[in-house]
C-alpha cells in the first residue's frame, strides 16, 4: 500500500511539472475573485486610516490592497468577505 501511495505522489509531481512547463493542461483550475477593498471601505464612509484600524491592519497595507499591489489573505480576507456580503457587520467589528 505504501508503494502505491508513493507512486501516485511521484506521478502527481511529474504531472505538476508538465503543467507548469505548459506541456499538459490542468484537469481543473480553481480561481477566486478578490474583494474590491476600496469599494468595501467606501461603503463604510471611513478614511483609509479609520478602516485599517477597524480591520486591524496598517493603513499602508490597506492602501496596497486598494491599489492591487498586495492581496488580502487569511483572517483579513475573511473579514473583508464578510463585510462585502453584509456591511452591517462593520459596526460589530468597529466596536471590538
N, C-alpha and C positions, 0 to 999 in steps of 0.2 A: 504494500500500500504506500509506503514512504517513497519508493522509487517512482511510482505512478504520479504522485503529487509533485515530486521534484521535476519529473519530465514535463508535466503540464506547466510548471513555473518557467522552465527553460524555454519552452515553446512560446509562452506568453511574452517573455523578454525578447525573443527573436522577432516576434510579430511587432512588438512596440518599436524596435529598431527599424524594421522595414517601413512602418507607418511614418516614423519621424524622418526617414530619408525620402519619403514620397514614392516608394516602390509598391506600396499597398495602401488601400483605402480602409479607414477605420469602419468597423461594422456599426458603431454608434458614437455619436458626438453629442455631448450634453453641454448646453450653453445656458447661461444665466444672465438675465438683463439686470444691470446695476441700477440702483435707485438714483433718481435725479435729486441729488443732495441740495442743490441750490433751490429747486422748486419746493422741496420739503421745508427748508428754512424760511423761504419767502412766505409760505402759508402760515408760519407762526408769527411773522411780523418782527422777528428779532434780528439784531445785528449778528454778524459772524461771531463776534466775541461772546455775546449773550448765549447764542445757540451752542457754541462749542462748550461753554461752561456747563450748560444744562445736560449736554450729551456726555460730557466727561472726556473731551479731547482738547488739544491745543487749537487756538484759532488758526495757526499756520497749517495744521493738518486738515482742518475743515476747509480752508481755502484750497488746499491741494486737491481735496475730494471734488470741490465745486468746479475746479479747472480741469478735472480729469487727469491730473498728474499722478495721483495715487488712488488706490481702490480701497474702499472700506472693507474691513474683514472682521471676523469673529463676532463678538458681542455688539460692537458698534454697528455692524451690518444688520444684525437682528433688530437693534433699536430703530435704525433708520427704516427698515421694512415695516415695523410696527407703526411708526409714525406716518409712513406713506399710506398704509391701509386705514388707519384711524387716527387722524390728527388730534382728536380729543385726549388721547393718551399723553400728549405732551404736558398737560397740567399735572399729571401724576409724576412724570419724570422730573419736571422742574421743581416739584416740592421735596424731592429726595435730597 
